[in-house]
């Protein structure tokens, strides 16, 4: 069973990683995340799994 506390909207991910929402979306799309990790949730808004957030964070850390 999934835990909704481990699902994040774009704004939450951006705030957590201190980046803009546009940049988070761009990075996430470049990672070709699986549909179980990221999905569209409306205009310019996405839902991210905990695993997706970890992958995005790892990518951002490697870019520094």
PyMOL Python script that loads the backbone (N, CA, C, O; Angstrom):
from pymol import cmd

cmd.read_pdbstr("""\
ATOM      1  N   UNK A   1       0.837  -1.174   0.000  1.00  0.00           N
ATOM      2  CA  UNK A   1       0.000   0.000   0.000  1.00  0.00           C
ATOM      3  C   UNK A   1       0.886   1.244   0.000  1.00  0.00           C
ATOM      4  O   UNK A   1       1.887   1.305   0.714  1.00  0.00           O
ATOM      5  N   UNK A   2       0.509   2.224  -0.802  1.00  0.00           N
ATOM      6  CA  UNK A   2       1.263   3.475  -0.886  1.00  0.00           C
ATOM      7  C   UNK A   2       0.916   4.402   0.269  1.00  0.00           C
ATOM      8  O   UNK A   2      -0.188   4.364   0.811  1.00  0.00           O
ATOM      9  N   UNK A   3       1.857   5.210   0.621  1.00  0.00           N
ATOM     10  CA  UNK A   3       1.684   6.176   1.704  1.00  0.00           C
ATOM     11  C   UNK A   3       1.680   7.572   1.078  1.00  0.00           C
ATOM     12  O   UNK A   3       2.686   7.979   0.497  1.00  0.00           O
ATOM     13  N   UNK A   4       0.595   8.299   1.180  1.00  0.00           N
ATOM     14  CA  UNK A   4       0.494   9.616   0.552  1.00  0.00           C
ATOM     15  C   UNK A   4       1.491  10.621   1.131  1.00  0.00           C
ATOM     16  O   UNK A   4       1.751  11.661   0.526  1.00  0.00           O
ATOM     17  N   UNK A   5       2.037  10.315   2.280  1.00  0.00           N
ATOM     18  CA  UNK A   5       3.060  11.200   2.843  1.00  0.00           C
ATOM     19  C   UNK A   5       4.364  11.103   2.063  1.00  0.00           C
ATOM     20  O   UNK A   5       5.279  11.899   2.277  1.00  0.00           O
ATOM     21  N   UNK A   6       4.453  10.134   1.166  1.00  0.00           N
ATOM     22  CA  UNK A   6       5.647   9.943   0.344  1.00  0.00           C
ATOM     23  C   UNK A   6       5.402  10.343  -1.105  1.00  0.00           C
ATOM     24  O   UNK A   6       6.142   9.937  -2.001  1.00  0.00           O
ATOM     25  N   UNK A   7       4.357  11.141  -1.332  1.00  0.00           N
ATOM     26  CA  UNK A   7       4.047  11.680  -2.653  1.00  0.00           C
ATOM     27  C   UNK A   7       4.098  13.199  -2.537  1.00  0.00           C
ATOM     28  O   UNK A   7       3.515  13.779  -1.621  1.00  0.00           O
ATOM     29  N   UNK A   8       4.801  13.838  -3.474  1.00  0.00           N
ATOM     30  CA  UNK A   8       5.045  15.277  -3.370  1.00  0.00           C
ATOM     31  C   UNK A   8       4.629  15.989  -4.646  1.00  0.00           C
ATOM     32  O   UNK A   8       4.810  15.463  -5.744  1.00  0.00           O
ATOM     33  N   UNK A   9       4.066  17.192  -4.500  1.00  0.00           N
ATOM     34  CA  UNK A   9       3.751  18.016  -5.662  1.00  0.00           C
ATOM     35  C   UNK A   9       5.011  18.788  -6.053  1.00  0.00           C
ATOM     36  O   UNK A   9       5.966  18.879  -5.282  1.00  0.00           O
ATOM     37  N   UNK A  10       4.992  19.326  -7.234  1.00  0.00           N
ATOM     38  CA  UNK A  10       6.157  20.038  -7.775  1.00  0.00           C
ATOM     39  C   UNK A  10       6.671  21.106  -6.813  1.00  0.00           C
ATOM     40  O   UNK A  10       7.876  21.207  -6.583  1.00  0.00           O
ATOM     41  N   UNK A  11       5.771  21.896  -6.257  1.00  0.00           N
ATOM     42  CA  UNK A  11       6.167  22.992  -5.346  1.00  0.00           C
ATOM     43  C   UNK A  11       6.873  22.453  -4.107  1.00  0.00           C
ATOM     44  O   UNK A  11       7.845  23.050  -3.644  1.00  0.00           O
ATOM     45  N   UNK A  12       6.403  21.349  -3.570  1.00  0.00           N
ATOM     46  CA  UNK A  12       7.044  20.763  -2.390  1.00  0.00           C
ATOM     47  C   UNK A  12       8.464  20.294  -2.710  1.00  0.00           C
ATOM     48  O   UNK A  12       9.384  20.482  -1.915  1.00  0.00           O
ATOM     49  N   UNK A  13       8.627  19.690  -3.871  1.00  0.00           N
ATOM     50  CA  UNK A  13       9.963  19.236  -4.279  1.00  0.00           C
ATOM     51  C   UNK A  13      10.879  20.437  -4.483  1.00  0.00           C
ATOM     52  O   UNK A  13      12.027  20.429  -4.038  1.00  0.00           O
ATOM     53  N   UNK A  14      10.375  21.462  -5.151  1.00  0.00           N
ATOM     54  CA  UNK A  14      11.168  22.668  -5.389  1.00  0.00           C
ATOM     55  C   UNK A  14      11.590  23.323  -4.075  1.00  0.00           C
ATOM     56  O   UNK A  14      12.742  23.732  -3.926  1.00  0.00           O
ATOM     57  N   UNK A  15      10.677  23.420  -3.138  1.00  0.00           N
ATOM     58  CA  UNK A  15      11.002  24.010  -1.840  1.00  0.00           C
ATOM     59  C   UNK A  15      12.028  23.160  -1.091  1.00  0.00           C
ATOM     60  O   UNK A  15      12.975  23.687  -0.508  1.00  0.00           O
ATOM     61  N   UNK A  16      11.834  21.864  -1.112  1.00  0.00           N
ATOM     62  CA  UNK A  16      12.740  20.954  -0.409  1.00  0.00           C
ATOM     63  C   UNK A  16      14.157  21.026  -0.970  1.00  0.00           C
ATOM     64  O   UNK A  16      15.131  20.984  -0.219  1.00  0.00           O
ATOM     65  N   UNK A  17      14.269  21.135  -2.308  1.00  0.00           N
ATOM     66  CA  UNK A  17      15.583  21.136  -2.957  1.00  0.00           C
ATOM     67  C   UNK A  17      16.095  22.541  -3.268  1.00  0.00           C
ATOM     68  O   UNK A  17      17.161  22.700  -3.863  1.00  0.00           O
ATOM     69  N   UNK A  18      15.335  23.555  -2.866  1.00  0.00           N
ATOM     70  CA  UNK A  18      15.701  24.962  -3.044  1.00  0.00           C
ATOM     71  C   UNK A  18      15.982  25.297  -4.512  1.00  0.00           C
ATOM     72  O   UNK A  18      17.012  25.883  -4.847  1.00  0.00           O
ATOM     73  N   UNK A  19      15.052  24.914  -5.363  1.00  0.00           N
ATOM     74  CA  UNK A  19      15.128  25.186  -6.800  1.00  0.00           C
ATOM     75  C   UNK A  19      13.772  25.694  -7.257  1.00  0.00           C
ATOM     76  O   UNK A  19      12.798  25.628  -6.508  1.00  0.00           O
ATOM     77  N   UNK A  20      13.701  26.201  -8.479  1.00  0.00           N
ATOM     78  CA  UNK A  20      12.418  26.637  -9.016  1.00  0.00           C
ATOM     79  C   UNK A  20      11.631  25.428  -9.508  1.00  0.00           C
ATOM     80  O   UNK A  20      12.204  24.385  -9.823  1.00  0.00           O
ATOM     81  N   UNK A  21      10.329  25.581  -9.569  1.00  0.00           N
ATOM     82  CA  UNK A  21       9.495  24.481 -10.052  1.00  0.00           C
ATOM     83  C   UNK A  21       9.825  24.139 -11.506  1.00  0.00           C
ATOM     84  O   UNK A  21       9.840  22.964 -11.875  1.00  0.00           O
ATOM     85  N   UNK A  22      10.085  25.141 -12.322  1.00  0.00           N
ATOM     86  CA  UNK A  22      10.434  24.899 -13.728  1.00  0.00           C
ATOM     87  C   UNK A  22      11.691  24.065 -13.852  1.00  0.00           C
ATOM     88  O   UNK A  22      11.767  23.162 -14.685  1.00  0.00           O
ATOM     89  N   UNK A  23      12.678  24.365 -13.023  1.00  0.00           N
ATOM     90  CA  UNK A  23      13.934  23.625 -13.078  1.00  0.00           C
ATOM     91  C   UNK A  23      13.740  22.184 -12.603  1.00  0.00           C
ATOM     92  O   UNK A  23      14.321  21.259 -13.171  1.00  0.00           O
ATOM     93  N   UNK A  24      12.935  21.995 -11.578  1.00  0.00           N
ATOM     94  CA  UNK A  24      12.648  20.646 -11.079  1.00  0.00           C
ATOM     95  C   UNK A  24      11.999  19.818 -12.180  1.00  0.00           C
ATOM     96  O   UNK A  24      12.379  18.667 -12.395  1.00  0.00           O
ATOM     97  N   UNK A  25      11.034  20.388 -12.871  1.00  0.00           N
ATOM     98  CA  UNK A  25      10.364  19.673 -13.961  1.00  0.00           C
ATOM     99  C   UNK A  25      11.354  19.328 -15.070  1.00  0.00           C
ATOM    100  O   UNK A  25      11.342  18.211 -15.588  1.00  0.00           O
ATOM    101  N   UNK A  26      12.206  20.275 -15.432  1.00  0.00           N
ATOM    102  CA  UNK A  26      13.202  20.046 -16.487  1.00  0.00           C
ATOM    103  C   UNK A  26      14.154  18.917 -16.111  1.00  0.00           C
ATOM    104  O   UNK A  26      14.429  18.039 -16.929  1.00  0.00           O
ATOM    105  N   UNK A  27      14.657  18.935 -14.887  1.00  0.00           N
ATOM    106  CA  UNK A  27      15.576  17.887 -14.426  1.00  0.00           C
ATOM    107  C   UNK A  27      14.859  16.538 -14.392  1.00  0.00           C
ATOM    108  O   UNK A  27      15.403  15.530 -14.842  1.00  0.00           O
ATOM    109  N   UNK A  28      13.652  16.524 -13.863  1.00  0.00           N
ATOM    110  CA  UNK A  28      12.888  15.269 -13.762  1.00  0.00           C
ATOM    111  C   UNK A  28      12.651  14.672 -15.143  1.00  0.00           C
ATOM    112  O   UNK A  28      12.804  13.466 -15.335  1.00  0.00           O
ATOM    113  N   UNK A  29      12.284  15.501 -16.092  1.00  0.00           N
ATOM    114  CA  UNK A  29      12.048  15.000 -17.452  1.00  0.00           C
ATOM    115  C   UNK A  29      13.330  14.489 -18.086  1.00  0.00           C
ATOM    116  O   UNK A  29      13.294  13.536 -18.865  1.00  0.00           O
ATOM    117  N   UNK A  30      14.458  15.099 -17.769  1.00  0.00           N
ATOM    118  CA  UNK A  30      15.741  14.641 -18.336  1.00  0.00           C
ATOM    119  C   UNK A  30      16.149  13.282 -17.771  1.00  0.00           C
ATOM    120  O   UNK A  30      16.934  12.561 -18.387  1.00  0.00           O
ATOM    121  N   UNK A  31      15.615  12.932 -16.597  1.00  0.00           N
ATOM    122  CA  UNK A  31      15.937  11.651 -15.970  1.00  0.00           C
ATOM    123  C   UNK A  31      15.078  10.504 -16.501  1.00  0.00           C
ATOM    124  O   UNK A  31      15.315   9.342 -16.174  1.00  0.00           O
ATOM    125  N   UNK A  32      14.082  10.834 -17.319  1.00  0.00           N
ATOM    126  CA  UNK A  32      13.166   9.820 -17.854  1.00  0.00           C
ATOM    127  C   UNK A  32      12.625   8.922 -16.749  1.00  0.00           C
ATOM    128  O   UNK A  32      12.714   7.696 -16.819  1.00  0.00           O
ATOM    129  N   UNK A  33      12.067   9.559 -15.738  1.00  0.00           N
ATOM    130  CA  UNK A  33      11.503   8.820 -14.608  1.00  0.00           C
ATOM    131  C   UNK A  33      10.332   7.951 -15.060  1.00  0.00           C
ATOM    132  O   UNK A  33       9.598   8.310 -15.980  1.00  0.00           O
ATOM    133  N   UNK A  34      10.172   6.838 -14.420  1.00  0.00           N
ATOM    134  CA  UNK A  34       9.090   5.902 -14.685  1.00  0.00           C
ATOM    135  C   UNK A  34       7.750   6.528 -14.278  1.00  0.00           C
ATOM    136  O   UNK A  34       7.709   7.414 -13.424  1.00  0.00           O
ATOM    137  N   UNK A  35       6.670   6.067 -14.885  1.00  0.00           N
ATOM    138  CA  UNK A  35       5.346   6.625 -14.544  1.00  0.00           C
ATOM    139  C   UNK A  35       4.947   6.343 -13.103  1.00  0.00           C
ATOM    140  O   UNK A  35       4.046   6.988 -12.567  1.00  0.00           O
ATOM    141  N   UNK A  36       5.608   5.393 -12.483  1.00  0.00           N
ATOM    142  CA  UNK A  36       5.323   5.139 -11.067  1.00  0.00           C
ATOM    143  C   UNK A  36       6.083   6.118 -10.167  1.00  0.00           C
ATOM    144  O   UNK A  36       5.851   6.155  -8.959  1.00  0.00           O
ATOM    145  N   UNK A  37       6.987   6.909 -10.751  1.00  0.00           N
ATOM    146  CA  UNK A  37       7.785   7.867  -9.978  1.00  0.00           C
ATOM    147  C   UNK A  37       7.347   9.313 -10.191  1.00  0.00           C
ATOM    148  O   UNK A  37       7.557  10.161  -9.324  1.00  0.00           O
ATOM    149  N   UNK A  38       6.737   9.595 -11.348  1.00  0.00           N
ATOM    150  CA  UNK A  38       6.337  10.967 -11.668  1.00  0.00           C
ATOM    151  C   UNK A  38       5.151  10.906 -12.624  1.00  0.00           C
ATOM    152  O   UNK A  38       5.131  10.115 -13.567  1.00  0.00           O
ATOM    153  N   UNK A  39       4.160  11.765 -12.358  1.00  0.00           N
ATOM    154  CA  UNK A  39       3.047  11.849 -13.299  1.00  0.00           C
ATOM    155  C   UNK A  39       2.463  13.248 -13.307  1.00  0.00           C
ATOM    156  O   UNK A  39       2.563  13.990 -12.330  1.00  0.00           O
ATOM    157  N   UNK A  40       1.852  13.590 -14.427  1.00  0.00           N
ATOM    158  CA  UNK A  40       1.199  14.868 -14.625  1.00  0.00           C
ATOM    159  C   UNK A  40      -0.003  14.963 -13.678  1.00  0.00           C
ATOM    160  O   UNK A  40      -0.764  14.009 -13.520  1.00  0.00           O
ATOM    161  N   UNK A  41      -0.153  16.141 -13.053  1.00  0.00           N
ATOM    162  CA  UNK A  41      -1.279  16.341 -12.130  1.00  0.00           C
ATOM    163  C   UNK A  41      -1.966  17.671 -12.405  1.00  0.00           C
ATOM    164  O   UNK A  41      -2.533  18.285 -11.500  1.00  0.00           O
ATOM    165  N   UNK A  42      -1.913  18.109 -13.651  1.00  0.00           N
ATOM    166  CA  UNK A  42      -2.527  19.376 -14.017  1.00  0.00           C
ATOM    167  C   UNK A  42      -1.529  20.249 -14.751  1.00  0.00           C
ATOM    168  O   UNK A  42      -0.399  19.838 -15.017  1.00  0.00           O
ATOM    169  N   UNK A  43      -1.952  21.435 -15.070  1.00  0.00           N
ATOM    170  CA  UNK A  43      -1.096  22.363 -15.818  1.00  0.00           C
ATOM    171  C   UNK A  43       0.147  22.728 -15.007  1.00  0.00           C
ATOM    172  O   UNK A  43       0.060  23.350 -13.948  1.00  0.00           O
ATOM    173  N   UNK A  44       1.298  22.326 -15.528  1.00  0.00           N
ATOM    174  CA  UNK A  44       2.613  22.623 -14.918  1.00  0.00           C
ATOM    175  C   UNK A  44       2.735  22.111 -13.481  1.00  0.00           C
ATOM    176  O   UNK A  44       3.469  22.682 -12.675  1.00  0.00           O
ATOM    177  N   UNK A  45       2.025  21.052 -13.172  1.00  0.00           N
ATOM    178  CA  UNK A  45       2.130  20.462 -11.846  1.00  0.00           C
ATOM    179  C   UNK A  45       2.252  18.946 -11.986  1.00  0.00           C
ATOM    180  O   UNK A  45       1.550  18.323 -12.782  1.00  0.00           O
ATOM    181  N   UNK A  46       3.147  18.375 -11.207  1.00  0.00           N
ATOM    182  CA  UNK A  46       3.403  16.947 -11.262  1.00  0.00           C
ATOM    183  C   UNK A  46       3.395  16.368  -9.855  1.00  0.00           C
ATOM    184  O   UNK A  46       3.570  17.083  -8.869  1.00  0.00           O
ATOM    185  N   UNK A  47       3.188  15.064  -9.785  1.00  0.00           N
ATOM    186  CA  UNK A  47       3.320  14.322  -8.541  1.00  0.00           C
ATOM    187  C   UNK A  47       4.593  13.507  -8.628  1.00  0.00           C
ATOM    188  O   UNK A  47       4.880  12.897  -9.658  1.00  0.00           O
ATOM    189  N   UNK A  48       5.365  13.497  -7.534  1.00  0.00           N
ATOM    190  CA  UNK A  48       6.634  12.786  -7.491  1.00  0.00           C
ATOM    191  C   UNK A  48       6.644  11.812  -6.319  1.00  0.00           C
ATOM    192  O   UNK A  48       6.171  12.128  -5.228  1.00  0.00           O
ATOM    193  N   UNK A  49       7.183  10.639  -6.562  1.00  0.00           N
ATOM    194  CA  UNK A  49       7.358   9.673  -5.477  1.00  0.00           C
ATOM    195  C   UNK A  49       8.609  10.057  -4.681  1.00  0.00           C
ATOM    196  O   UNK A  49       9.424  10.869  -5.119  1.00  0.00           O
ATOM    197  N   UNK A  50       8.730   9.454  -3.514  1.00  0.00           N
ATOM    198  CA  UNK A  50       9.920   9.675  -2.683  1.00  0.00           C
ATOM    199  C   UNK A  50      11.184   9.282  -3.452  1.00  0.00           C
ATOM    200  O   UNK A  50      12.204   9.967  -3.370  1.00  0.00           O
ATOM    201  N   UNK A  51      11.111   8.187  -4.193  1.00  0.00           N
ATOM    202  CA  UNK A  51      12.259   7.718  -4.981  1.00  0.00           C
ATOM    203  C   UNK A  51      12.631   8.720  -6.064  1.00  0.00           C
ATOM    204  O   UNK A  51      13.812   8.937  -6.333  1.00  0.00           O
ATOM    205  N   UNK A  52      11.634   9.327  -6.682  1.00  0.00           N
ATOM    206  CA  UNK A  52      11.892  10.333  -7.713  1.00  0.00           C
ATOM    207  C   UNK A  52      12.596  11.543  -7.112  1.00  0.00           C
ATOM    208  O   UNK A  52      13.541  12.074  -7.695  1.00  0.00           O
ATOM    209  N   UNK A  53      12.132  11.973  -5.948  1.00  0.00           N
ATOM    210  CA  UNK A  53      12.761  13.123  -5.279  1.00  0.00           C
ATOM    211  C   UNK A  53      14.224  12.805  -4.959  1.00  0.00           C
ATOM    212  O   UNK A  53      15.096  13.659  -5.116  1.00  0.00           O
ATOM    213  N   UNK A  54      14.485  11.598  -4.521  1.00  0.00           N
ATOM    214  CA  UNK A  54      15.865  11.188  -4.235  1.00  0.00           C
ATOM    215  C   UNK A  54      16.721  11.206  -5.502  1.00  0.00           C
ATOM    216  O   UNK A  54      17.873  11.639  -5.464  1.00  0.00           O
ATOM    217  N   UNK A  55      16.168  10.742  -6.618  1.00  0.00           N
ATOM    218  CA  UNK A  55      16.905  10.739  -7.892  1.00  0.00           C
ATOM    219  C   UNK A  55      17.181  12.163  -8.365  1.00  0.00           C
ATOM    220  O   UNK A  55      18.276  12.463  -8.839  1.00  0.00           O
ATOM    221  N   UNK A  56      16.186  13.036  -8.235  1.00  0.00           N
ATOM    222  CA  UNK A  56      16.360  14.437  -8.630  1.00  0.00           C
ATOM    223  C   UNK A  56      17.427  15.083  -7.762  1.00  0.00           C
ATOM    224  O   UNK A  56      18.300  15.784  -8.273  1.00  0.00           O
ATOM    225  N   UNK A  57      17.368  14.856  -6.462  1.00  0.00           N
ATOM    226  CA  UNK A  57      18.361  15.412  -5.544  1.00  0.00           C
ATOM    227  C   UNK A  57      19.769  14.918  -5.900  1.00  0.00           C
ATOM    228  O   UNK A  57      20.720  15.700  -5.915  1.00  0.00           O
ATOM    229  N   UNK A  58      19.892  13.647  -6.179  1.00  0.00           N
ATOM    230  CA  UNK A  58      21.196  13.081  -6.542  1.00  0.00           C
ATOM    231  C   UNK A  58      21.718  13.742  -7.827  1.00  0.00           C
ATOM    232  O   UNK A  58      22.902  14.065  -7.921  1.00  0.00           O
ATOM    233  N   UNK A  59      20.846  13.942  -8.801  1.00  0.00           N
ATOM    234  CA  UNK A  59      21.239  14.598 -10.055  1.00  0.00           C
ATOM    235  C   UNK A  59      21.693  16.021  -9.785  1.00  0.00           C
ATOM    236  O   UNK A  59      22.713  16.456 -10.320  1.00  0.00           O
ATOM    237  N   UNK A  60      20.948  16.754  -8.958  1.00  0.00           N
ATOM    238  CA  UNK A  60      21.315  18.134  -8.649  1.00  0.00           C
ATOM    239  C   UNK A  60      22.656  18.189  -7.909  1.00  0.00           C
ATOM    240  O   UNK A  60      23.464  19.083  -8.161  1.00  0.00           O
ATOM    241  N   UNK A  61      22.895  17.244  -7.001  1.00  0.00           N
ATOM    242  CA  UNK A  61      24.164  17.205  -6.259  1.00  0.00           C
ATOM    243  C   UNK A  61      25.337  16.925  -7.213  1.00  0.00           C
ATOM    244  O   UNK A  61      26.427  17.469  -7.036  1.00  0.00           O
ATOM    245  N   UNK A  62      25.109  16.079  -8.216  1.00  0.00           N
ATOM    246  CA  UNK A  62      26.186  15.757  -9.155  1.00  0.00           C
ATOM    247  C   UNK A  62      26.486  16.915 -10.089  1.00  0.00           C
ATOM    248  O   UNK A  62      27.568  16.976 -10.673  1.00  0.00           O
ATOM    249  N   UNK A  63      25.528  17.846 -10.237  1.00  0.00           N
ATOM    250  CA  UNK A  63      25.723  19.022 -11.097  1.00  0.00           C
ATOM    251  C   UNK A  63      26.515  20.126 -10.404  1.00  0.00           C
ATOM    252  O   UNK A  63      26.982  21.059 -11.058  1.00  0.00           O
ATOM    253  N   UNK A  64      26.668  20.026  -9.093  1.00  0.00           N
ATOM    254  CA  UNK A  64      27.369  21.098  -8.346  1.00  0.00           C
ATOM    255  C   UNK A  64      28.856  20.966  -8.480  1.00  0.00           C
ATOM    256  O   UNK A  64      29.600  21.773  -7.923  1.00  0.00           O
TER     257      UNK A  64
END
""", "prot")
cmd.dss("prot")
cmd.show_as("cartoon", "prot")
cmd.util.cbc("prot")
cmd.orient("prot")
